[in-house]
Amino acid sequence: MLNIDKLFQVAKEKGIEDIQVFLSNSTNLSVEIFEGEVDKYEIADNSSLTVKGIFNGKMGVYSTEVMEDELIEEIVDTIIASAKVIDSLDDAIIYEGDEHYEEVEGLYNEELSQIDVTKKIEMLKELDGKFHNYDKRVKNVETSYTETINSILLQNSKGLKLHNKANASYIVGQVIVADDKDQRTGFDVKITNDFNDYNTDELVETITSNALNSLGAEPVPSNNYEIVFSGLSLATLFSAFQNVFSAQAVQKGISLLKGKLGETVGSELINIVDDPLMKKSASSRSFDDEGVATKFKYLVEKGTLKTYLHNLVTAKKDGVKSTGNGFGGGIRSVNLKVEPGTSSFEEIMASVKDGIYITNVQGAHAGANPVSGDFSLQAAGYYVVDGKIVSPVALITVAGNFLQMLKDVVMVGDEAKMTYYGITCPSVKVKSMMVSGK
């Protein structure tokens, strides 16, 4: 293990003004079951070290996966060499720390790690069997279990020393169903760090019934329709636009939210938060990669844009405090979430007179423009008339503008679920959007 005190001493002797180490370790268990048999079993342990140092007012960086004392001279010399060629005008900042860092119980669940892996494999095989027994039209089944432990150490020459440890797991289920005329796929994921949260019957019911109900799906006539986005489809859309909240993107002029602080960017029903202390998420952190304390914050509150996401550099440019979103040299949210509303899913569907319930969208990153906000995405779901599902729908394209869509939200579901994008969303109803079909 690298002697950090010795590293700091050598750095000081060679003229480095301030220095910081960021040590990350992740342990991953991955199991895949295909048609009842273990198709993959893998345990991976990955560690990385990033060292940043300020030399003559410029920031030099060194990254490695080897953490031996023999590297100390090389680390320091490389930082100095890289600082000498940096021509960025951005200020080089090593943070002295905040007075308070939140401690959240439950970010790391020891019990999850202690459960024998055979029990986890048995659950997957049980899940596989339930999928096959659900309906004879189930043709192929694939299930997987992934478990991650993330450990972080941040220490710098200003006396700051921080630790964070979190774990989580997720189960993925995917089925292919077919009849004599059509074939469809069903998919879902459950994320938690409490093994007791897994309900195999519920997962099988959700995935398989959605796939079976989609058999025979056809495009609807092109028209304007009321739109209900499922939580997953909304999260997929947000995954393409989440960077618009970054102050870095705003300052570079590549965000549709530039100049809109304090303005209305959505319906009063829309509340978007970054919750870095959310339980049962392996991404949760009490500090960012720069040592700034993370905190729960509203990005959009009752439709009004409240803040951008900042790191130390963008915050200084805007004359504000960092929001604790400096990660990997850039900016990102930790746990982006659209807060649930007050409408049940049944109430939302009952309100639809002539619309589409969209359960899946594809091509979000290729079909979305983060500067204009325009998007055009392939979608699938169900045609709804007078509150009733009439038929499954596929091979359609839903098009609109991200901000206009947020402004046109008229109902927000009362339940939200974290998706594999790390984004948590409820179902929402949008007043009207253009759908291209047949």
Order of alpha helices (4+ residues) and beta strands (2+ residues): alpha-beta-beta-beta-alpha-alpha-alpha-beta-beta-beta-alpha-beta-alpha-alpha-beta-beta-beta-alpha-beta-beta-beta-alpha-beta-beta-beta-alpha-beta-beta
